[in-house]
Amino acid sequence: MVSLLTRFTLLFAVLSLTVFAVQIGDNRETVLKEKGAPASTIEANTKTIFTFSDQSVVTLVNDRVTQVTQSPPVAPARSELWSVPAANTERRRVVLSIGVGVLAAAIMFRMIFTSFQDFLECVRFYLQPDWISAFRGELVEDKWGTLKLFVWVTLSATAAIAYYGHSGGSLTSLMELLAHHHS
């Protein structure tokens, strides 16, 4: 059985890598919608090169993405990390994303669970092996309770991830922030 934390981590990784990234084959409108206005643009015949403030470069031929490159940012020294405005912005983005996820969880709690006791029952079913539920004649309730808990956590996490991605966050910048913070 895959743990809830593992499911959340996989969901976060997949959404961060796919939903908020420009991909080969995307059109010009998609690039500008995902990345915003470019810092500079070079156009020649059917080829366009956009350079964005995050140091990414997107090459389009006939208004279709043919190449996406990301220049690695120069990492500041550990002592300088928290004084760099970009790190503060990233920290703020993460905190706000967590806040959005908690708010979404609070709003959806009453929609999914009838009471706090119902929530505790769902947690019990999640932690209880299925064979015990089957032995007690609660297998259907177990599956339903586990599903309700999974949907609640997934929707809350999705709200946080969507806000993080929409606000300009990426998996790379999050991993860099965590690596510098814990090293």
CORFENHU-V295161 format. One line per field, one symbol per residue. phi: phi as a letter, one per 40 degrees, with the letter a starting at -180 (. if undefined). burial: b if it has 9 or more other ideal C-beta (glycine too) atoms within 8 Angstrom, else e. A space follows every 10 residues. Layout:
BEGIN
phi->???
burial->???
END
This chain:
BEGIN
phi->.ccccccccc cccccccbcb bcbdgccdcc ccccbgccca bbbafcbbbb bbccgcbbbb bfgbcbabbb cccccccdcc dcccdccccc dccccccccc ccccccccdc ccbcaccccc cccdcccccc ccccccgbcc cccccccccc cccccccccc cccdccchca cccccccccc ccc
burial->eeebeebbee bbbebbeeeb bbeeebeeeb bbebbeebee eeeeeebbbb bbeebbbbbb eeebbeebeb eeeeeeeeee beebeebbeb bebbebbbeb bbbbbeebbe eebeeeebbe bbbbbbebee eebbeeebbe bbeebbebbb bbbbbbbbbb bbbbbebebb bebbebbeeb eee
END
